[in-house]
Every structure is written in C-alpha cells, then in structure tokens.
Amino acid sequence: MDKLQRNERIGILMKLLTDSPGKIFTLGNFMEITGSAKSTISEDIDIIQDILDKFDLGMIVSIPGASGGIRYIPSISSEKADSVTRILCEELSKKERILPGGFVYMLDVIYNPVKTENIGRIFTRQFYKKDVDYVITVETKGIPLAFATARFLNVPLIIVRHNNEATDGASVNINYVSGSKKKLQTMVLSLKALKRNSKLLFIDDFMKGGGTAKGIMELAKEFECEVAGIGVLIKTAVPDKKLVDDYFSILTLDTVDEEKGIINISPSK
C-alpha cells in the first residue's frame, strides 16, 4: 500500500469510528489498516476529536488497560440537546395532538429517524459511562428510542413482551402493577435473552407512575441482572412520586386540557 496522506488517514479513521459507534478499536488496529506509526495515529485521533468537537458530532473516549483503546460515542452537546428538547416541546404541545381521554399523539415523533437519532444521542450522553451490557425496553412504542440508544452504545437490544411467543422457547413471566392505573399486567422474556449478572439500561417513551420501570427491575432480578439506568422520553408531573427513584427524563408533561385544547409540556429539570 502506498503511504497515505494525513487527510486520507483521517477520512478512513473517521469512517471506521462513526460506522461502529461504541466499538473499541486499539491503536494497533489503525496502525495495521493505515500502515502508520503509533505516534502518527495518536495525532490523527486528536485531529478527529477536534473535528467532532467543532461540529458537535460526538466524542472519542479512551479505554485504559492492556485490552483498551478508543471508541466513538455519538453524543450531543448541552446546547444541541437543549435545542432538540425545545423543538420537541414545541411539536408535542400542538393542540391537534390531543386524543380522547387526555392522551397525546406522538407516534410521528417516535418513528421519525432523525428525531429518534437525536433522542438516542441524548440518552447516550447520559448513560454511556454506565458501561451497560444491554438496552432493554417493553413493546412497542419504546422500541425505536431503545434501538437508537443500543446502536450508539454498541450493545444488544432486548424487547420484553406482554405475551408468550412460541419462538421464545422457555421464558420468565412476571406480574407487575402499573403505577398509574394499578392494573395487573404481565412481562415475558425468553431465558435465552439475557446473560446472568449483566447490566441493563431501560429506555421507554413514557412514564406516569413508574410501574413499567419497576416491573423491569423485578424482571432483571429473575436473571440476576442489574438495571443500571432508566431513561424515558416523557414523564408526567403527576404523580410526583414514582415507583422508581433514579431515572432520567427528557421532557415533562404537566397537563393536558381537552376542553381548552392545551398541552403543557416542558424540558425536564
């Protein structure tokens, strides 16, 4: 291979990193691919980090130790996160989103790839230091948000269902009580879905009483696993006391007034 110019090396390294977010690369990997010295690769990585910082594209995280290296985290700056959150508030506060019963229509947001990617970046910035082994969610509306987050963290996605499927094989079933309606519901997860003693990140679209999150924590115990983080797109202001204490929400839904056609939704503190 002919000797690569710096701009060629940086283009290759940037492509490799951004195509595999969360994956750990050693400097040796890059040395072998580009045929360059370790010191040269280190300088190239510094330049890449400057580019990422300048255009708010994420960050390079160093992993210490003999098996360490670097990985690309497609995070988001505080300023960009604030902008994304403000736009979400504006879109979700439109009166035409009010559904009978005081619900808010938001499927178009959840299933929009660009919006979902930005939301996934916010969750990634919040939780990447947890070093989780899996992202877990419950069918169905939380799946796009959880998938984006799992991709950025480079971990598998696990989807908990409410009913058994023949293709699951042997499963663990638990009953849990929803935090808002106090209704008994069921969670089902295949025994093959999780490795024991894993760390989980629960991502969902909505939290009212926190019953689903509490159920996920109980389900995790059946697999001898730990829920290391809980992230939701929207929480309700009422009830203030949820069934779980340690969670992160992007938005807070204060009120929905069907008669007046008003939705009060704001960034979470």
Summary of the structure (lengths in Angstrom):
residues: 269
radius of gyration: 21.1
end to end distance: 53.3
largest distance: 71.0
contacts: 834
relative contact order: 0.11
helix: 39%
strand: 28%
